[in-house]
Amino acid sequence: QQQVKQSPQSLIVQKGGISIINCAYENTAFDYFPWYQQFPGKGPALLIAIRPDVSEKKEGRFTISFNKSAKQFSLHIMDSQPGDSATYFCAASMSTDFGTGTSLTVIP
Amino acid sequence: NAGVTQTPKFRILKIGQSMTLQCTQDMNHNYMYWYRQDPGMGLKLIYYSVGAGITDKGEVPNGYNVSRSTTEDFPLRLELAAPSQTSVYFCASTPDRGHGYTFGSGTRLTVV
């Protein structure tokens, strides 16, 4: 049973636009919510993560929004750039599951 | 600081052959994992370890074996390779479950 559910499967965004990827979880014991970025031919790399004591965390153009009551968290990429084109995975602590991934394409 | 090192990067096996995928980390992480990723798909857990001497099965363990004799090393053994094991294999580590994973660069395996 998938511990985290990710959507959408793919996303196409114009350069300069906002990319939004969503993730939902069930287990309220989870206390760490990371997002990973994977470029073709490379391993996933930790991009940004949040703990449930805050509702938002921002690092440069990347922001995680966390909604504890809805058991959802999302990744927002502001001013999306072609170099952001990659696959993004969400995950949750205590679970070895990853989301199914979102393939992001940013069109110049 | 090398992080997680996987060898080899590429390998072609014939059906029925065996091989060991090596994974070493130099961060003194307790938790280590093996995932496989098929083209265009997500990550599926094969085996994991919470410390030296302790291993456990993940979602897709059939056809694989692991050992964890030291904190640093977590090799994955393929016995009697099958075409269904054609995939990219990633090793990852983390100090504990409340932190992110550090992944290796992967081993691309083709079984023909």
Backbone of each chain as ProteinMPNN parsed JSONL, in Angstrom:
{"seq_chain_A": "QQQVKQSPQSLIVQKGGISIINCAYENTAFDYFPWYQQFPGKGPALLIAIRPDVSEKKEGRFTISFNKSAKQFSLHIMDSQPGDSATYFCAASMSTDFGTGTSLTVIP", "coords_chain_A": {"N_chain_A": [[0.855, -1.197, 0.0], [0.625, 2.108, -0.979], [2.301, 4.621, 0.724], [2.522, 7.312, 0.359], [0.925, 9.517, -1.845], [1.213, 10.891, -4.994], [0.776, 13.664, -7.187], [0.621, 15.846, -10.097], [1.191, 13.254, -12.609], [2.68, 14.113, -14.746], [3.899, 17.305, -15.887], [3.737, 20.319, -17.595], [5.199, 23.409, -18.004], [5.419, 26.868, -18.696], [8.394, 28.797, -19.133], [9.265, 30.836, -16.415], [6.865, 30.548, -15.17], [4.768, 29.1, -12.518], [5.356, 26.054, -10.953], [3.555, 23.382, -9.601], [3.426, 20.697, -7.445], [1.848, 17.968, -5.914], [1.38, 16.118, -2.857], [0.054, 13.509, -0.886], [-0.576, 12.007, 2.289], [-1.147, 9.332, 4.677], [-0.456, 8.428, 7.256], [-0.362, 9.76, 10.376], [1.788, 9.797, 12.03], [4.042, 10.408, 10.647], [6.819, 12.591, 10.375], [8.532, 14.078, 8.868], [9.06, 15.497, 5.791], [10.218, 15.154, 2.741], [11.298, 16.418, -0.474], [12.539, 15.204, -3.529], [14.798, 15.618, -6.271], [15.361, 14.518, -9.518], [17.528, 14.195, -12.147], [17.825, 13.103, -15.584], [19.542, 10.024, -15.859], [20.829, 10.29, -13.465], [21.103, 9.906, -9.841], [18.406, 10.329, -7.443], [18.227, 13.448, -5.668], [18.211, 15.122, -2.563], [16.069, 17.833, -2.286], [14.481, 19.752, -0.868], [13.002, 19.96, 2.383], [10.482, 19.503, 4.941], [9.288, 19.876, 8.281], [6.508, 19.01, 10.417], [5.953, 21.098, 12.177], [5.897, 23.56, 11.08], [4.235, 25.544, 8.567], [5.133, 26.266, 6.125], [8.039, 26.263, 4.069], [10.787, 27.839, 2.65], [13.214, 27.85, 0.126], [15.166, 29.584, -1.741], [13.93, 29.534, -4.983], [12.236, 27.482, -4.453], [9.545, 26.137, -2.642], [7.979, 24.544, 0.08], [4.706, 23.801, 0.929], [2.728, 23.006, 3.687], [0.027, 21.181, 4.886], [-1.307, 20.204, 7.643], [-3.794, 19.33, 8.675], [-5.146, 18.469, 6.427], [-3.483, 16.526, 5.635], [-1.569, 16.841, 3.604], [1.048, 17.897, 1.398], [2.899, 20.19, -0.581], [4.975, 21.001, -3.388], [6.251, 23.967, -4.575], [7.487, 25.589, -7.352], [8.824, 28.509, -8.077], [9.028, 30.992, -10.693], [9.802, 29.198, -12.793], [12.385, 27.432, -14.505], [14.051, 26.262, -17.519], [16.133, 24.574, -16.706], [15.078, 23.397, -14.475], [13.723, 21.263, -15.324], [12.985, 18.014, -14.719], [12.539, 14.965, -12.835], [10.423, 14.768, -10.042], [10.16, 13.649, -6.729], [8.143, 12.87, -3.917], [8.307, 12.072, -0.4], [8.066, 10.464, 2.837], [8.952, 10.525, 6.26], [9.846, 7.596, 8.175], [8.63, 5.983, 6.42], [9.465, 3.899, 3.737], [8.625, 4.366, 1.281], [8.382, 6.119, -1.823], [6.801, 8.811, -3.559], [5.1, 8.407, -6.721], [6.303, 9.943, -8.596], [6.813, 12.952, -10.512], [7.052, 14.164, -13.674], [8.544, 16.958, -14.731], [8.457, 19.416, -17.168], [9.874, 22.296, -18.375], [9.138, 24.772, -20.541], [10.975, 26.769, -22.782]], "CA_chain_A": [[0.0, 0.0, 0.0], [1.436, 3.306, -1.123], [2.187, 5.468, 1.91], [2.383, 8.681, -0.126], [0.312, 9.572, -3.175], [1.733, 12.093, -5.644], [0.135, 14.09, -8.44], [0.262, 15.005, -11.245], [2.234, 12.362, -13.125], [3.537, 14.948, -15.574], [3.552, 18.719, -15.798], [4.444, 21.174, -18.549], [5.057, 24.782, -17.542], [6.205, 27.853, -19.441], [9.468, 29.48, -18.395], [8.782, 31.939, -15.616], [5.622, 30.168, -14.5], [4.836, 28.397, -11.23], [5.098, 24.614, -11.013], [3.02, 22.902, -8.328], [3.316, 19.241, -7.357], [1.163, 17.669, -4.671], [1.594, 14.813, -2.243], [-0.838, 13.244, 0.23], [-0.146, 10.887, 3.116], [-2.18, 8.87, 5.599], [0.027, 8.142, 8.605], [-0.124, 11.002, 11.115], [3.049, 9.688, 12.762], [5.119, 10.932, 9.819], [7.238, 13.882, 10.907], [9.557, 14.677, 8.009], [8.49, 15.382, 4.448], [11.197, 15.67, 1.783], [11.144, 16.346, -1.919], [13.768, 14.868, -4.225], [14.875, 16.014, -7.673], [16.182, 13.56, -10.255], [17.8, 14.464, -13.562], [18.041, 11.854, -16.331], [20.845, 9.392, -15.709], [21.4, 10.593, -12.145], [20.316, 9.484, -8.7], [17.635, 11.405, -6.808], [18.949, 14.281, -4.709], [17.33, 15.865, -1.664], [15.887, 19.212, -2.743], [13.975, 20.559, 0.238], [12.191, 19.141, 3.275], [9.766, 20.255, 5.961], [8.757, 19.154, 9.441], [5.118, 19.454, 10.564], [5.749, 22.204, 13.11], [5.756, 24.792, 10.301], [3.315, 25.349, 7.443], [5.789, 26.598, 4.868], [9.494, 26.418, 4.093], [11.212, 28.375, 1.366], [14.644, 27.863, -0.157], [15.296, 30.143, -3.084], [12.671, 29.482, -5.758], [11.5, 26.276, -4.065], [8.776, 26.283, -1.408], [7.061, 23.473, 0.482], [3.551, 24.182, 1.736], [2.318, 21.829, 4.446], [-1.307, 21.286, 5.477], [-1.366, 19.065, 8.553], [-5.162, 18.838, 8.829], [-5.519, 17.775, 5.192], [-2.44, 15.516, 5.4], [-1.048, 17.084, 2.264], [2.115, 18.877, 1.258], [3.12, 20.457, -1.997], [6.203, 21.678, -3.815], [6.028, 25.062, -5.504], [8.707, 26.108, -7.973], [8.534, 29.836, -8.618], [9.885, 31.412, -11.813], [10.355, 27.939, -13.299], [13.41, 27.555, -15.544], [14.295, 25.001, -18.24], [17.028, 23.745, -15.896], [14.294, 22.703, -13.454], [13.12, 20.083, -15.945], [13.479, 16.843, -13.995], [11.474, 14.228, -12.149], [10.365, 15.111, -8.63], [9.539, 12.633, -5.886], [7.916, 13.179, -2.512], [8.477, 10.944, 0.512], [7.719, 10.795, 4.217], [9.791, 9.802, 7.215], [9.333, 6.332, 8.695], [8.172, 5.19, 5.285], [10.493, 3.738, 2.707], [7.976, 4.64, -0.003], [8.437, 7.399, -2.491], [5.703, 9.039, -4.481], [5.312, 7.797, -8.035], [7.112, 10.846, -9.393], [6.219, 13.92, -11.443], [7.99, 14.606, -14.695], [8.335, 18.374, -15.011], [9.114, 19.995, -18.34], [9.727, 23.747, -18.442], [9.323, 25.163, -21.941], [11.591, 28.102, -22.863]], "C_chain_A": [[0.886, 1.241, 0.0], [1.199, 4.224, 0.077], [2.034, 6.939, 1.534], [1.854, 8.644, -1.551], [0.627, 10.921, -3.804], [0.97, 12.374, -6.927], [0.629, 15.48, -8.819], [1.422, 14.115, -11.667], [3.205, 13.136, -13.999], [3.002, 16.367, -15.583], [4.39, 19.48, -16.807], [4.142, 22.619, -18.186], [5.915, 25.68, -18.431], [7.284, 28.442, -18.537], [8.917, 30.703, -17.677], [7.505, 31.638, -14.852], [5.867, 29.46, -13.172], [4.491, 26.922, -11.444], [4.623, 24.17, -9.631], [2.825, 21.395, -8.401], [2.786, 18.908, -5.968], [1.453, 16.258, -4.167], [0.654, 14.679, -1.049], [-0.34, 12.021, 0.992], [-1.252, 10.526, 4.087], [-1.709, 8.808, 7.055], [0.387, 9.438, 9.34], [1.149, 10.944, 11.96], [4.233, 10.207, 11.948], [5.505, 12.323, 10.31], [8.357, 14.545, 10.095], [9.141, 14.423, 6.581], [9.454, 16.013, 3.435], [10.689, 15.608, 0.343], [12.522, 16.091, -2.527], [13.646, 15.28, -5.688], [15.798, 15.029, -8.375], [16.295, 13.98, -11.71], [18.073, 13.141, -14.273], [19.458, 11.326, -16.149], [21.517, 9.627, -14.372], [20.54, 9.986, -11.044], [19.501, 10.642, -8.153], [18.505, 12.165, -5.809], [17.947, 15.049, -3.864], [17.29, 17.326, -2.075], [15.514, 20.129, -1.59], [13.093, 19.662, 1.088], [11.551, 20.022, 4.337], [9.363, 19.324, 7.092], [7.409, 19.76, 9.78], [4.886, 20.581, 11.554], [5.66, 23.558, 12.401], [4.858, 24.507, 9.102], [3.97, 25.643, 6.097], [7.296, 26.698, 5.086], [9.942, 26.827, 2.707], [12.724, 28.317, 1.264], [14.816, 28.319, -1.603], [13.955, 30.14, -3.805], [11.777, 28.317, -5.359], [10.836, 26.476, -2.703], [7.974, 25.011, -1.166], [5.952, 24.122, 1.296], [3.004, 22.92, 2.39], [0.97, 22.079, 5.104], [-1.537, 20.05, 6.337], [-2.774, 18.483, 8.632], [-5.61, 18.052, 7.6], [-4.563, 16.637, 4.873], [-1.93, 15.608, 3.963], [0.133, 18.038, 2.338], [2.432, 19.024, -0.221], [4.44, 21.19, -2.205], [5.823, 22.739, -4.84], [7.38, 25.52, -6.039], [8.331, 27.427, -8.646], [9.489, 30.147, -9.763], [10.587, 30.185, -12.414], [11.28, 28.18, -14.494], [13.59, 26.218, -16.271], [15.21, 24.047, -17.467], [16.331, 23.027, -14.757], [13.64, 21.45, -14.011], [13.768, 18.83, -15.382], [12.266, 16.072, -13.498], [11.568, 14.514, -10.657], [9.597, 14.036, -7.869], [9.3, 13.19, -4.487], [8.127, 11.898, -1.7], [8.042, 11.395, 1.897], [8.556, 9.938, 5.154], [9.073, 8.551, 7.72], [8.736, 5.467, 7.588], [9.308, 5.083, 4.296], [9.916, 3.99, 1.319], [8.325, 6.029, -0.509], [7.152, 7.561, -3.291], [6.072, 8.487, -5.847], [6.07, 8.705, -8.991], [6.291, 11.744, -10.303], [7.293, 14.371, -12.406], [7.657, 16.046, -15.079], [9.125, 18.789, -16.239], [8.826, 21.487, -18.355], [10.113, 24.179, -19.856], [9.895, 26.572, -22.013], [10.647, 29.149, -23.455]], "O_chain_A": [[1.765, 1.406, 0.846], [0.061, 4.562, 0.405], [1.479, 7.724, 2.303], [2.291, 7.829, -2.364], [0.345, 11.968, -3.221], [0.574, 11.463, -7.653], [1.027, 16.236, -7.933], [2.52, 14.227, -11.122], [4.404, 12.86, -14.002], [1.823, 16.609, -15.324], [5.608, 19.309, -16.869], [2.981, 23.011, -18.072], [7.001, 25.291, -18.86], [7.097, 28.565, -17.327], [8.192, 31.506, -18.264], [7.111, 32.407, -13.975], [7.007, 29.249, -12.759], [3.466, 26.591, -12.039], [5.215, 24.536, -8.616], [2.151, 20.882, -9.295], [3.216, 19.488, -4.971], [1.731, 15.341, -4.94], [0.479, 15.629, -0.286], [0.246, 11.111, 0.406], [-2.181, 11.304, 4.303], [-2.474, 9.101, 7.973], [1.334, 10.128, 8.962], [1.542, 11.953, 12.546], [5.313, 10.424, 12.499], [4.639, 13.14, 10.623], [9.036, 15.452, 10.575], [8.897, 13.281, 6.19], [9.506, 17.234, 3.287], [9.78, 14.847, 0.01], [13.526, 16.67, -2.11], [12.558, 15.292, -6.265], [16.89, 14.737, -7.887], [15.293, 14.107, -12.415], [18.501, 12.172, -13.646], [20.437, 12.063, -16.267], [22.657, 9.209, -14.167], [19.395, 9.6, -11.279], [19.848, 11.804, -8.365], [19.401, 11.595, -5.187], [16.956, 15.567, -4.379], [18.326, 17.979, -2.2], [16.154, 21.156, -1.366], [12.5, 18.71, 0.58], [12.008, 21.134, 4.602], [9.128, 18.134, 6.883], [7.175, 20.926, 9.461], [3.744, 20.99, 11.761], [5.382, 24.577, 13.032], [4.735, 23.36, 8.672], [3.42, 25.305, 5.049], [7.765, 27.149, 6.13], [9.528, 26.237, 1.709], [13.434, 28.688, 2.199], [14.637, 27.55, -2.548], [12.968, 30.677, -3.303], [10.67, 28.184, -5.88], [11.468, 26.92, -1.745], [7.365, 24.466, -2.086], [6.209, 24.888, 2.225], [2.835, 21.893, 1.733], [0.791, 23.078, 5.801], [-1.91, 18.99, 5.836], [-2.932, 17.262, 8.653], [-6.363, 17.085, 7.716], [-4.803, 15.866, 3.944], [-1.868, 14.624, 3.226], [0.209, 18.882, 3.23], [2.252, 18.093, -1.007], [4.94, 21.89, -1.325], [5.163, 22.452, -5.838], [8.3, 25.804, -5.272], [7.616, 27.451, -9.647], [10.61, 29.64, -9.809], [11.813, 30.15, -12.524], [11.004, 29.006, -15.364], [13.313, 25.162, -15.703], [15.062, 22.829, -17.574], [16.917, 22.143, -14.132], [13.066, 20.661, -13.261], [14.968, 18.614, -15.552], [11.122, 16.473, -13.711], [12.655, 14.503, -10.08], [8.538, 13.578, -8.298], [10.146, 13.895, -3.937], [8.126, 10.793, -2.242], [7.695, 12.557, 2.106], [8.83, 8.772, 4.871], [7.845, 8.469, 7.69], [8.376, 4.316, 7.834], [10.025, 6.051, 4.045], [10.609, 3.852, 0.311], [8.533, 6.969, 0.259], [6.5, 6.581, -3.652], [7.228, 8.142, -6.094], [6.442, 8.279, -10.084], [5.23, 11.363, -10.796], [8.326, 14.899, -11.995], [6.615, 16.315, -15.677], [10.326, 18.536, -16.329], [7.666, 21.899, -18.348], [11.243, 23.984, -20.303], [9.364, 27.483, -21.377], [11.021, 30.314, -23.586]]}, "seq_chain_B": "NAGVTQTPKFRILKIGQSMTLQCTQDMNHNYMYWYRQDPGMGLKLIYYSVGAGITDKGEVPNGYNVSRSTTEDFPLRLELAAPSQTSVYFCASTPDRGHGYTFGSGTRLTVV", "coords_chain_B": {"N_chain_B": [[34.735, 14.032, 1.016], [32.928, 11.399, 0.055], [30.311, 10.419, 0.083], [27.732, 8.357, -1.002], [28.817, 5.581, -2.665], [28.589, 3.749, -5.597], [29.3, 0.773, -7.333], [29.442, -1.551, -10.109], [29.084, 1.117, -12.598], [27.789, 0.5, -14.928], [26.545, -2.553, -16.329], [26.394, -5.536, -18.156], [24.673, -8.496, -18.129], [24.408, -12.012, -18.697], [21.572, -14.146, -19.006], [20.984, -16.074, -16.145], [23.481, -15.696, -15.051], [25.405, -14.461, -12.215], [25.878, -11.683, -9.973], [27.399, -9.097, -7.964], [26.318, -6.059, -6.726], [27.959, -3.259, -5.62], [27.917, -1.154, -2.737], [28.917, 1.579, -0.886], [29.173, 3.716, 1.905], [30.389, 6.697, 3.428], [29.547, 8.161, 5.564], [28.843, 7.295, 8.016], [26.239, 6.399, 8.345], [23.389, 4.804, 9.711], [21.174, 3.624, 8.458], [20.522, 1.927, 5.479], [19.665, 1.414, 2.017], [18.346, -0.397, -0.787], [17.126, 0.32, -3.935], [15.215, -0.218, -6.919], [14.771, 1.131, -10.155], [12.701, 1.257, -12.77], [12.438, 2.123, -16.292], [11.031, 5.323, -16.617], [9.572, 5.02, -14.345], [8.752, 4.867, -10.794], [10.509, 4.496, -7.645], [11.304, 1.39, -6.317], [11.477, -0.492, -3.393], [13.962, -2.807, -2.565], [15.615, -4.175, -0.612], [16.458, -3.375, 2.8], [18.438, -1.951, 5.49], [18.889, -1.467, 8.941], [21.089, -1.242, 10.405], [24.41, -2.528, 11.06], [24.553, -5.978, 10.509], [21.821, -6.333, 10.438], [19.145, -6.885, 8.344], [16.374, -6.444, 6.079], [13.471, -7.367, 4.141], [12.178, -5.591, 1.319], [9.744, -4.242, -0.889], [10.115, -5.661, -3.302], [11.811, -8.184, -3.145], [12.449, -10.653, -4.313], [14.762, -12.771, -5.922], [16.996, -11.468, -5.187], [19.665, -10.837, -2.812], [21.04, -9.631, 0.279], [23.645, -8.352, 2.424], [24.983, -7.1, 5.498], [27.647, -6.481, 6.868], [29.272, -4.528, 7.851], [29.066, -1.08, 8.945], [29.559, 0.591, 6.805], [29.261, -0.783, 4.32], [27.0, -2.229, 1.957], [26.25, -4.564, 0.136], [24.504, -5.778, -2.788], [23.259, -8.753, -3.954], [22.741, -10.497, -6.923], [21.314, -13.427, -7.916], [21.267, -15.893, -10.403], [20.498, -14.289, -12.819], [17.771, -12.644, -14.429], [15.826, -11.462, -17.269], [13.874, -9.737, -16.277], [15.117, -8.389, -14.286], [16.487, -6.354, -15.37], [17.274, -3.064, -15.007], [17.673, 0.106, -13.299], [19.686, 0.445, -10.526], [19.637, 1.785, -7.32], [21.449, 2.75, -4.491], [21.001, 3.918, -1.182], [21.398, 6.027, 1.719], [20.811, 6.992, 5.15], [21.012, 8.851, 8.209], [19.041, 8.45, 10.157], [15.479, 7.784, 10.386], [14.299, 10.234, 10.303], [15.473, 11.982, 8.566], [16.681, 13.133, 5.341], [17.434, 11.094, 2.449], [20.627, 10.113, 1.151], [21.61, 9.476, -2.038], [23.3, 7.079, -4.137], [24.97, 7.155, -7.367], [23.952, 5.245, -9.004], [23.538, 2.003, -10.616], [23.424, 0.777, -13.776], [21.857, -1.919, -15.034], [21.721, -4.495, -17.393], [20.109, -7.368, -18.473], [20.589, -9.977, -20.604]], "CA_chain_B": [[33.522, 13.323, 1.45], [32.427, 10.773, -1.159], [28.887, 10.156, 0.158], [27.377, 6.975, -1.318], [29.516, 5.168, -3.875], [28.108, 2.498, -6.176], [30.037, 0.187, -8.451], [29.886, -0.737, -11.239], [28.079, 2.059, -13.115], [27.062, -0.205, -15.975], [26.889, -3.964, -16.418], [25.523, -6.401, -18.955], [24.734, -9.881, -17.652], [23.634, -12.998, -19.429], [20.573, -14.858, -18.194], [21.535, -17.135, -15.32], [24.712, -15.279, -14.379], [25.246, -13.802, -10.917], [26.799, -10.571, -9.753], [27.189, -8.301, -6.756], [26.384, -4.612, -6.845], [28.59, -2.755, -4.412], [27.49, 0.142, -2.211], [29.689, 1.999, 0.279], [28.963, 5.1, 2.335], [31.408, 7.139, 4.382], [28.911, 9.156, 6.432], [28.498, 6.608, 9.258], [24.795, 6.297, 8.428], [22.917, 3.49, 10.141], [20.165, 3.071, 7.566], [20.893, 1.828, 4.065], [18.546, 0.916, 1.213], [18.498, -0.675, -2.208], [15.93, 0.532, -4.738], [15.332, -0.34, -8.358], [13.935, 2.086, -10.884], [12.496, 0.889, -14.16], [12.301, 3.338, -17.111], [9.827, 6.124, -16.459], [8.816, 4.587, -13.166], [9.254, 5.316, -9.504], [11.502, 3.709, -6.922], [10.761, 0.257, -5.573], [12.436, -0.93, -2.392], [14.332, -4.22, -2.669], [16.031, -4.541, 0.738], [16.995, -2.284, 3.587], [19.164, -2.346, 6.697], [18.86, -0.416, 9.957], [22.378, -1.246, 11.084], [25.251, -3.686, 10.744], [24.024, -7.263, 10.934], [20.356, -6.352, 10.385], [18.585, -6.588, 7.036], [14.963, -6.816, 5.953], [12.962, -7.318, 2.787], [11.308, -4.518, 0.907], [8.581, -4.576, -1.72], [10.433, -6.559, -4.416], [13.079, -8.827, -2.79], [12.693, -11.939, -4.971], [15.877, -12.802, -6.86], [18.085, -10.667, -4.632], [20.08, -11.04, -1.433], [21.919, -8.593, 0.794], [24.332, -8.564, 3.694], [25.466, -5.838, 6.094], [28.631, -6.879, 7.873], [29.844, -3.3, 8.412], [28.214, 0.101, 8.771], [29.84, 1.265, 5.542], [29.006, -1.531, 3.09], [25.685, -2.883, 1.835], [26.209, -5.133, -1.211], [23.288, -6.438, -3.274], [23.633, -9.925, -4.748], [21.765, -11.054, -7.856], [21.562, -14.813, -8.247], [20.512, -16.376, -11.562], [19.908, -13.095, -13.406], [16.653, -12.791, -15.353], [15.558, -10.202, -17.979], [13.029, -8.864, -15.438], [15.985, -7.634, -13.38], [17.017, -5.206, -16.103], [16.788, -1.891, -14.293], [18.713, 0.924, -12.674], [19.678, 0.162, -9.092], [20.152, 2.869, -6.496], [21.693, 2.561, -3.076], [20.802, 5.167, -0.457], [21.63, 5.928, 3.158], [20.343, 8.093, 5.973], [21.402, 8.587, 9.592], [17.866, 7.866, 10.806], [14.29, 7.944, 9.55], [13.839, 11.611, 10.302], [16.337, 12.77, 7.697], [16.625, 12.76, 3.945], [18.34, 10.075, 1.939], [21.68, 10.404, 0.193], [21.622, 8.407, -3.027], [24.426, 6.895, -5.036], [24.72, 7.552, -8.752], [23.217, 4.193, -9.663], [24.118, 0.97, -11.481], [22.492, 0.423, -14.856], [22.051, -3.339, -15.309], [20.947, -5.092, -18.475], [20.206, -8.82, -18.516], [20.236, -10.399, -21.967]], "C_chain_B": [[32.821, 12.727, 0.242], [30.924, 10.553, -1.097], [28.598, 8.677, -0.02], [27.998, 6.616, -2.657], [29.003, 3.811, -4.334], [29.014, 2.058, -7.308], [29.44, -1.163, -8.814], [28.805, 0.258, -11.659], [27.21, 1.398, -14.171], [27.486, -1.671, -15.954], [25.878, -4.653, -17.3], [25.746, -7.834, -18.492], [23.977, -10.784, -18.614], [22.666, -13.686, -18.466], [21.261, -15.99, -17.433], [22.835, -16.787, -14.617], [24.383, -14.608, -13.039], [26.21, -12.626, -10.828], [26.451, -9.881, -8.436], [27.333, -6.83, -7.093], [26.916, -4.074, -5.512], [28.037, -1.386, -4.033], [28.277, 0.426, -0.945], [29.358, 3.439, 0.62], [29.956, 5.446, 3.443], [30.86, 8.177, 5.358], [28.495, 8.559, 7.773], [26.976, 6.533, 9.468], [24.386, 4.896, 8.854], [22.019, 2.822, 9.104], [20.67, 3.064, 6.126], [19.801, 1.084, 3.319], [19.027, 0.57, -0.196], [17.135, -0.509, -2.879], [16.243, 0.155, -6.179], [14.357, 0.633, -9.007], [13.881, 1.649, -12.337], [12.205, 2.154, -14.969], [10.97, 4.05, -16.919], [9.002, 5.798, -15.235], [9.434, 5.139, -11.892], [10.259, 4.351, -8.909], [10.814, 2.596, -6.141], [11.839, -0.295, -4.645], [12.683, -2.425, -2.508], [14.646, -4.772, -1.271], [16.483, -3.288, 1.474], [17.657, -2.837, 4.849], [19.149, -1.176, 7.676], [20.154, -0.375, 10.766], [23.133, -2.503, 10.721], [24.634, -4.947, 11.339], [22.519, -7.409, 10.844], [19.89, -5.979, 8.98], [17.125, -7.03, 7.003], [14.502, -6.599, 4.524], [12.112, -6.071, 2.568], [10.167, -5.043, 0.063], [8.881, -5.657, -2.757], [11.735, -7.317, -4.166], [13.433, -10.082, -3.591], [13.802, -11.844, -6.006], [17.104, -12.044, -6.377], [18.43, -11.134, -3.216], [21.002, -9.918, -1.019], [22.619, -9.089, 2.046], [24.784, -7.211, 4.208], [26.404, -6.207, 7.241], [29.292, -5.673, 8.524], [28.856, -2.16, 8.236], [28.35, 0.676, 7.369], [29.285, 0.557, 4.306], [27.658, -2.25, 3.111], [25.573, -3.45, 0.42], [24.891, -5.834, -1.517], [23.707, -7.547, -4.234], [22.467, -10.344, -5.629], [22.185, -12.484, -8.19], [20.697, -15.189, -9.452], [19.748, -15.226, -12.228], [18.833, -13.43, -14.437], [16.409, -11.449, -16.054], [14.721, -9.22, -17.153], [13.86, -8.036, -14.454], [16.746, -6.514, -14.096], [16.409, -3.94, -15.515], [17.981, -1.017, -13.909], [18.576, 0.75, -11.168], [20.338, 1.312, -8.341], [20.309, 2.405, -5.059], [21.53, 3.916, -2.397], [21.092, 4.94, 1.017], [21.076, 7.148, 3.863], [20.744, 7.809, 7.421], [20.271, 7.993, 10.43], [16.647, 8.255, 9.986], [13.752, 9.36, 9.538], [14.698, 12.537, 9.476], [16.214, 12.292, 6.264], [17.654, 11.702, 3.594], [19.446, 10.732, 1.11], [21.763, 9.215, -0.749], [22.977, 8.308, -3.708], [24.024, 7.256, -6.461], [24.08, 6.443, -9.583], [24.077, 3.206, -10.438], [23.069, 0.6, -12.512], [22.794, -0.994, -15.284], [21.129, -3.788, -16.431], [21.191, -6.592, -18.468], [19.703, -9.289, -19.878], [20.313, -11.917, -22.116]], "O_chain_B": [[32.185, 13.453, -0.522], [30.291, 10.502, -2.152], [29.137, 7.837, 0.702], [27.735, 7.27, -3.666], [28.982, 2.848, -3.567], [29.441, 2.864, -8.134], [28.969, -1.872, -7.925], [27.704, 0.228, -11.107], [26.025, 1.709, -14.289], [28.622, -1.998, -15.611], [24.675, -4.403, -17.217], [26.877, -8.32, -18.468], [23.021, -10.358, -19.262], [22.925, -13.786, -17.267], [22.024, -16.765, -18.009], [23.254, -17.489, -13.697], [23.238, -14.242, -12.774], [27.227, -12.584, -11.522], [25.368, -10.06, -7.879], [28.333, -6.405, -7.671], [26.4, -4.387, -4.439], [27.728, -0.566, -4.898], [28.301, -0.396, -0.029], [29.271, 4.288, -0.266], [30.312, 4.609, 4.272], [31.615, 8.975, 5.913], [27.862, 9.238, 8.583], [26.487, 6.592, 10.597], [24.973, 3.911, 8.407], [22.09, 1.611, 8.894], [21.178, 4.068, 5.625], [19.101, 0.243, 3.884], [19.975, 1.159, -0.717], [16.137, -1.1, -2.464], [17.396, 0.204, -6.607], [13.279, 0.915, -8.484], [14.889, 1.669, -13.044], [11.769, 3.156, -14.402], [9.907, 3.441, -17.045], [7.864, 6.248, -15.105], [10.484, 5.782, -11.908], [10.793, 3.488, -9.606], [9.861, 2.838, -5.4], [12.971, -0.534, -5.065], [11.741, -3.217, -2.545], [14.011, -5.723, -0.814], [16.841, -2.281, 0.863], [17.474, -3.996, 5.224], [19.369, -0.03, 7.285], [20.296, 0.424, 11.692], [22.571, -3.434, 10.145], [24.248, -4.981, 12.508], [21.981, -8.477, 11.134], [20.197, -4.895, 8.484], [16.698, -7.874, 7.79], [15.048, -5.774, 3.792], [11.438, -5.572, 3.469], [9.682, -6.155, 0.274], [8.017, -6.478, -3.065], [12.694, -7.117, -4.911], [14.579, -10.532, -3.559], [13.795, -10.958, -6.86], [18.122, -11.983, -7.066], [17.611, -11.736, -2.523], [21.673, -9.315, -1.857], [22.241, -10.098, 2.642], [24.951, -6.274, 3.427], [26.015, -6.241, 8.408], [29.818, -5.78, 9.632], [27.91, -2.271, 7.457], [27.383, 1.188, 6.805], [28.882, 1.216, 3.347], [27.237, -2.797, 4.13], [24.872, -2.877, -0.414], [24.25, -6.404, -0.635], [24.422, -7.303, -5.205], [21.347, -10.525, -5.152], [23.287, -12.714, -8.688], [19.519, -14.835, -9.504], [18.517, -15.19, -12.206], [18.971, -14.375, -15.214], [16.744, -10.402, -15.5], [14.849, -8.006, -17.315], [13.351, -7.086, -13.859], [17.553, -5.814, -13.484], [15.191, -3.761, -15.521], [19.135, -1.362, -14.162], [17.488, 0.889, -10.609], [21.439, 1.75, -8.676], [19.429, 1.759, -4.491], [21.882, 4.946, -2.972], [21.04, 3.811, 1.506], [20.894, 8.204, 3.257], [20.81, 6.647, 7.822], [20.5, 7.148, 11.296], [16.769, 8.979, 8.998], [12.808, 9.642, 8.8], [14.658, 13.753, 9.663], [15.714, 11.2, 5.997], [18.606, 11.452, 4.335], [19.236, 11.756, 0.46], [21.963, 8.081, -0.313], [23.703, 9.293, -3.842], [22.876, 7.617, -6.721], [23.706, 6.667, -10.734], [25.189, 3.522, -10.861], [21.968, 0.166, -12.173], [23.861, -1.262, -15.836], [19.93, -3.508, -16.428], [22.337, -7.04, -18.459], [18.559, -9.04, -20.257], [20.048, -12.445, -23.196]]}, "name": "protein", "num_of_chains": 2, "seq": "QQQVKQSPQSLIVQKGGISIINCAYENTAFDYFPWYQQFPGKGPALLIAIRPDVSEKKEGRFTISFNKSAKQFSLHIMDSQPGDSATYFCAASMSTDFGTGTSLTVIPNAGVTQTPKFRILKIGQSMTLQCTQDMNHNYMYWYRQDPGMGLKLIYYSVGAGITDKGEVPNGYNVSRSTTEDFPLRLELAAPSQTSVYFCASTPDRGHGYTFGSGTRLTVV"}
